[in-house]
Amino acid sequence: MTLLINGNSRSFDADAFSVDSLLDTLGLGGKPVVVELDQEAVFAKDYAGTPVKDGAEVEIVMIAAGG
């Protein structure tokens, strides 16, 4: 499976991902992030049930607090 993640092409051995499992694979599981899948925002409550298909464009933004 090949995905475009934050503008960079990445290949994975997996045949399928949910947003949740993709984040886990990237080491971002449980971290505060915002995800856009094929130019559509995905709510955190929907990560587990939202499939990521081969060729998808994924944007992931880390949320950081501070001043």
Helices and strands as residue ranges (DSSP letters): E 2-5, E 8-11, E 17-18, H 19-25, E 33-37, E 40-42, G 44-46, E 51-52, E 57-62
